[in-house]
């Protein structure tokens, strides 16, 4: 019988299987090395390396293309206004004065004073002063005019603030419209004052055409309405009005005038720089709103055609205005009375003001055509307030709500059965002394 070729002998397969089985038994019989536990004696270090810092330190991007270098265009040279026209003539070189160093009402010292610059209108750097002013504390942003949110259409917030929010763009609380200042010593105020360092930009509160612009203290024949109290003045006749009556805004005590008569300006355009020209005790811009008595106006309205700017100039975002009327038992307006605005929820005093003074001189201040008020408090945060006054020992108060961008009206009158007569007016009292910075002529 012939043996088959190829394959393995069964004996060989049995021997191989026994060998593998023996190897497995030996492997299982050898004990594994016991695991070692290492207890650290120091805490692990805290990761403090900024990964991006490490990447940059490793030279990331150094082999890339360098950014292009932009050569300087040249030294900045502010534009120069050349004043021409019939209102004024060039100022002689000997009459040019220098801008004083900035001073602040708060007593803070600027880190860098303004450069000494000529202020003659024939050679006036427009921006050189404004761009060098130190940073101020920012006010809340104002609303954007025009605004008339009153359901009955009584509001007319047509004007923006004439000073930027990085400066003082609210009126002095102790010399409000229609008041006679601290200790009843100043003349009745026909506008509001915004104190700022010399050189702060003054802007047009609304669009229109420049009706008057001159350096009234240095140029013959350019004094505004026959008074030097206003100093350097800009007056704008706006291209909108109220019930057909033309509206004007006035900006006084300027250090420099940046516009010319007849020039058209848009709201926010620079028209001057804050100064201390005229009868003043410190640099500020005096801001007035004037309105023609009728629908036709042949000239700029007079000193007696002013209205409270706080009812025409937009308030800050999140704030509103309270306008009120304080009257006696006969419905007659009570003059020169203190008004306190108290936050109803917190019990804190938020504002104080006084009622208007009417001197029956023909150039008095005027209540608003719609509101017929004799006091105004502005820039009050939205919320509930108590309006309080004390007249001849009688306390009068009303609780009102302030709404953003609107006027809230309140009337303070004695309740039925309470007899209240207004105190004697200023005519029956000794004439007030006029502070050195103010005169008996219009201004302020």
C-alpha positions in Angstrom: 0.0 0.0 0.0 1.4 3.3 -1.0 1.7 6.2 1.7 -0.1 9.5 0.9 2.4 12.3 0.3 2.2 15.7 2.2 0.6 16.7 5.6 1.7 16.2 9.2 1.9 13.0 11.2 -0.8 12.7 13.9 2.0 12.1 16.4 3.6 15.4 15.7 0.3 17.3 16.1 -0.3 15.6 19.5 3.2 16.6 20.7 2.8 20.2 19.6 -0.6 20.5 21.4 1.0 19.2 24.6 3.8 21.8 24.3 1.4 24.7 24.0 -0.7 23.4 26.9 2.4 23.2 29.1 3.5 26.7 28.2 0.1 28.1 29.3 0.3 26.3 32.6 3.8 27.7 33.2 2.7 31.3 32.4 -0.2 31.2 34.8 1.9 29.7 37.5 4.4 32.7 37.5 3.0 35.5 39.8 2.6 39.1 38.4 4.7 41.9 39.9 2.6 43.8 42.4 1.5 47.3 41.5 3.4 50.2 43.1 1.6 53.2 44.5 3.5 56.5 44.6 2.1 59.2 46.9 3.4 62.7 45.9 4.9 64.8 48.6 4.3 68.2 46.8 1.1 69.4 45.1 1.1 69.5 41.3 2.1 72.9 39.9 -0.7 75.2 38.7 -0.9 76.1 35.1 -0.1 79.8 34.8 1.3 80.1 31.3 -1.0 81.8 28.8 -1.0 79.4 25.8 -1.1 82.3 23.3 1.8 83.9 25.1 3.8 80.7 24.8 2.9 80.5 21.1 4.1 84.1 20.5 7.2 83.6 22.5 8.0 80.6 20.3 8.2 83.0 17.4 5.0 82.3 15.7 4.5 84.4 12.6 8.0 85.9 12.6 8.7 84.3 9.2 5.5 85.8 7.8 5.2 88.9 5.7 5.4 92.1 7.8 2.5 94.5 7.7 3.0 97.5 5.5 4.2 100.7 7.0 2.0 103.7 6.2 4.0 106.9 5.9 2.6 110.0 7.8 0.6 112.3 5.6 2.0 115.4 7.2 1.6 117.7 10.2 -2.1 118.4 11.0 -3.0 122.0 10.3 -6.4 123.1 11.4 -8.4 125.1 8.9 -8.6 128.9 9.2 -11.8 130.9 9.0 -11.6 134.2 7.2 -14.3 136.5 8.4 -15.7 138.9 5.9 -18.8 141.0 5.5 -20.4 144.3 6.4 -20.9 143.5 10.1 -17.3 143.6 11.1 -13.9 144.7 10.0 -10.4 143.1 10.5 -9.1 143.4 14.0 -5.8 145.3 14.3 -2.8 143.2 15.4 -2.5 145.2 18.6 -6.1 144.4 19.6 -5.7 140.6 19.4 -5.8 139.0 22.8 -4.6 135.6 23.9 -6.7 132.8 25.1 -6.4 132.3 28.9 -5.3 129.0 30.5 -8.1 126.6 31.1 -9.7 126.8 34.5 -12.4 124.6 36.0 -15.2 125.5 38.2 -14.5 122.3 40.3 -11.0 123.5 41.0 -9.3 120.7 39.1 -6.1 121.6 37.3 -5.8 120.6 33.7 -2.9 118.4 32.8 -2.1 120.4 29.7 -3.1 124.1 29.3 -4.4 125.4 26.0 -1.8 126.9 23.7 -1.8 130.7 23.4 -3.8 131.4 20.2 -5.1 134.5 18.6 -8.8 134.8 18.6 -9.2 137.4 15.9 -11.9 136.4 13.4 -9.5 137.1 10.6 -7.0 134.4 11.7 -8.9 131.9 13.8 -7.8 128.2 14.1 -11.2 126.5 14.3 -10.3 123.2 15.9 -7.0 123.8 17.6 -8.5 124.6 21.0 -11.3 122.0 21.1 -9.0 119.1 20.3 -6.6 119.9 23.1 -9.2 119.9 25.9 -8.7 117.3 28.6 -11.2 114.5 29.0 -14.3 115.4 31.0 -16.9 113.3 32.8 -19.5 112.2 30.3 -23.2 113.0 30.8 -25.9 110.6 29.9 -26.7 110.6 26.1 -29.5 113.1 25.2 -32.5 112.1 23.2 -32.6 112.9 19.5 -34.8 115.8 18.5 -37.4 116.6 17.4 -39.6 114.9 20.1 -43.3 115.5 20.9 -44.6 112.5 22.8 -47.4 114.2 24.7 -50.8 112.7 23.8 -52.3 116.2 23.4 -49.4 117.5 21.4 -48.2 120.0 24.0 -44.5 119.1 23.9 -42.1 120.7 21.5 -38.6 119.4 22.2 -37.1 120.7 18.9 -33.5 121.5 20.0 -30.4 119.5 20.8 -28.0 120.5 23.6 -25.5 123.1 22.4 -22.6 121.4 24.2 -21.4 117.8 23.9 -22.0 115.1 26.5 -18.3 115.1 27.5 -18.7 118.5 29.0 -21.3 120.4 31.1 -24.5 120.5 28.9 -27.0 121.2 31.6 -27.9 124.6 33.2 -26.8 125.8 36.5 -29.3 124.9 39.2 -28.9 128.1 41.2 -29.5 130.4 38.3 -32.4 128.9 36.4 -34.6 130.6 33.8 -36.8 133.3 35.3 -34.8 133.4 38.6 -32.6 136.2 40.1 -29.7 134.0 41.2 -28.2 133.3 44.7 -29.5 135.6 47.4 -31.7 137.4 44.9 -28.7 139.4 43.8 -28.7 139.0 40.0 -31.0 140.2 37.3 -33.8 137.9 36.2 -32.3 135.2 33.9 -33.6 135.0 30.3 -31.8 131.7 29.6 -29.7 129.0 31.1 -25.9 128.9 31.7 -23.6 125.9 30.9 -20.2 126.5 32.6 -17.2 125.0 30.7 -13.5 125.8 30.2 -12.6 128.3 27.5 -12.4 126.6 24.1 -15.2 124.0 24.6 -17.1 123.6 21.3 -20.5 125.2 21.1 -22.8 123.7 18.5 -26.0 124.7 16.7 -29.1 123.4 18.6 -31.0 123.2 15.3 -30.7 123.8 11.6 -31.2 127.3 10.2 -29.4 130.4 9.1 -27.1 132.6 11.2 -28.9 135.8 11.9 -26.1 137.4 13.9 -22.5 136.5 14.5 -19.9 139.0 15.6 -17.1 139.7 18.0 -19.1 142.4 19.7 -16.4 143.5 22.2 -13.7 144.3 19.7 -15.4 145.3 16.5 -17.2 148.6 16.2 -20.8 148.4 15.3 -21.2 144.7 16.1 -22.5 144.8 19.7 -25.7 142.7 19.9 -28.9 144.7 20.5 -27.0 147.6 22.0 -25.6 145.7 25.0 -22.1 144.5 25.7 -23.3 142.1 28.4 -23.6 139.3 26.0 -20.1 139.6 24.8 -19.5 137.6 21.6 -22.8 136.3 20.2 -24.2 133.9 17.7 -28.0 134.0 16.9 -29.6 131.4 14.6 -33.0 131.8 12.9 -34.2 128.2 12.5 -35.9 126.9 9.5 -38.8 125.7 11.6 -41.1 127.4 14.1 -43.9 127.0 16.5 -47.5 127.6 15.4 -46.2 129.7 12.5 -44.0 131.8 14.7 -40.2 131.9 13.9 -37.8 130.4 16.5 -34.4 131.7 17.3 -31.6 130.4 19.6 -28.9 132.6 21.1 -25.4 131.7 22.2 -23.5 134.3 24.3 -20.2 135.0 26.0 -18.2 133.1 23.4 -14.5 133.2 23.2 -14.6 133.0 19.4 -17.2 133.0 16.7 -16.9 130.3 14.0 -19.7 131.3 11.6 -20.7 134.3 9.6 -24.1 136.1 9.2 -26.2 134.5 6.5 -24.4 131.1 6.8 -26.6 128.0 6.9 -25.8 125.6 9.7 -27.1 122.1 10.5 -27.9 120.8 13.9 -24.6 120.0 15.6 -22.4 122.2 13.5 -19.7 124.1 15.5 -20.6 127.7 15.7 -18.3 129.0 18.5 -16.1 128.3 21.4 -17.0 128.8 25.1 -15.5 131.9 26.5 -15.9 134.6 29.2 -16.6 137.7 27.1 -19.1 140.2 28.3 -20.4 140.5 31.8 -19.6 137.2 33.4 -17.8 135.7 36.5 -16.4 132.7 34.6 -16.4 131.0 31.2 -19.7 129.5 30.1 -22.2 129.6 27.2 -25.5 131.4 27.9 -28.3 129.7 25.9 -31.6 131.3 25.0 -34.7 130.3 23.1 -36.6 133.3 21.5 -39.8 133.3 19.5 -41.4 136.1 17.5 -44.6 137.5 19.0 -46.4 137.0 15.6 -46.0 134.9 12.5 -43.8 137.6 10.8 -40.5 138.8 12.2 -38.6 141.6 10.7 -35.7 141.4 13.1 -34.3 139.2 15.8 -36.8 139.0 18.7 -36.0 141.1 21.7 -34.9 140.3 25.2 -38.5 140.0 26.3 -39.3 137.3 23.8 -37.5 134.5 25.6 -38.9 131.1 26.8 -37.5 128.5 29.1 -35.0 126.4 27.1 -35.7 123.4 29.3 -39.0 123.0 27.6 -37.5 123.1 24.1 -34.2 121.2 24.5 -34.3 117.4 24.6 -33.7 115.7 28.0 -31.3 112.8 28.6 -32.2 109.2 27.7 -34.3 107.8 30.5 -35.3 111.2 31.9 -38.2 113.6 31.7 -39.3 117.1 32.7 -41.7 118.5 35.3 -43.4 121.8 34.5 -45.6 123.4 37.0 -47.6 126.4 38.2 -47.7 127.7 41.7 -50.7 129.9 42.4 -52.4 131.5 45.5 -56.1 131.3 46.5 -57.0 133.8 43.8 -55.2 131.9 41.0 -52.3 134.5 40.8 -48.9 133.1 40.2 -46.6 133.2 43.2 -43.1 134.5 42.3 -39.7 133.6 43.6 -40.8 130.6 45.6 -38.6 127.6 46.3 -39.7 124.3 44.7 -38.3 120.9 45.9 -38.5 117.7 43.8 -38.4 114.6 46.0 -38.0 111.1 44.9 -41.1 109.3 46.1 -39.6 105.8 46.5 -36.3 106.8 48.1 -37.3 110.0 49.9 -34.3 111.9 48.5 -34.3 115.4 47.1 -33.5 115.1 43.4 -33.8 118.8 42.3 -34.6 122.3 43.5 -35.7 125.3 41.6 -37.7 128.6 42.0 -40.7 130.1 40.4 -40.4 132.8 37.8 -40.1 136.5 38.6 -42.2 138.9 36.5 -41.1 142.5 36.9 -43.7 144.1 34.6 -41.0 145.9 32.7 -41.9 144.9 29.1 -38.9 142.6 28.9 -40.1 139.9 31.3 -39.6 136.2 30.9 -42.6 134.2 29.5 -44.5 131.1 30.4 -44.7 128.5 27.6 -47.6 129.0 25.2 -48.8 125.5 25.9 -48.0 124.9 29.6 -48.3 128.4 31.1 -45.9 127.3 33.8 -43.9 129.3 36.3 -41.3 126.7 37.2 -39.5 123.8 35.4 -37.3 120.9 36.6 -35.6 118.8 34.0 -33.5 115.7 33.5 -35.3 113.7 36.2 -35.0 109.9 36.0 -38.2 108.1 35.0 -40.2 107.5 38.2 -42.5 109.0 40.8 -41.8 112.3 42.5 -43.4 114.6 45.0 -43.3 118.3 44.1 -43.2 120.4 47.3 -43.3 124.1 48.3 -43.8 126.1 51.4 -45.5 129.5 51.1 -46.4 131.6 54.2 -46.2 128.5 56.4 -48.6 126.5 54.1 -47.1 123.3 52.6 -48.4 122.4 49.1 -47.4 119.2 47.4 -48.4 116.9 44.5 -47.2 113.4 43.5 -46.5 113.0 39.8 -45.0 110.4 37.5 -42.1 111.4 35.1 -42.0 109.7 31.7 -39.0 109.7 29.3 -38.9 112.5 26.9 -42.2 114.1 28.0 -43.4 117.0 30.2 -45.4 116.2 33.3 -47.5 119.1 34.4 -48.5 119.8 38.0 -50.4 122.7 39.6 -49.7 123.6 43.2 -52.6 125.5 44.7 -54.1 125.8 48.2 -56.9 123.4 48.9 -60.4 124.6 49.4 -60.9 126.4 52.7 -57.2 127.4 53.0 -56.6 131.1 52.4 -53.2 131.7 50.8 -52.1 135.1 49.5 -48.9 135.4 47.5 -46.0 137.2 49.3 -45.3 140.7 48.2 -43.5 140.9 44.9 -40.0 142.3 44.5 -41.3 145.7 43.7 -42.3 146.2 47.3 -38.9 144.9 48.6 -35.6 146.7 48.6 -34.0 146.7 45.1 -31.5 143.8 44.8 -27.8 144.6 44.3 -26.4 143.6 41.0 -23.5 141.2 41.1 -20.3 142.6 39.5 -20.5 140.1 36.6 -24.0 141.3 35.6 -25.4 144.7 34.7 -28.9 146.2 34.4 -28.8 145.6 30.7 -29.9 142.3 29.1 -27.4 139.5 29.3 -26.4 136.8 31.7 
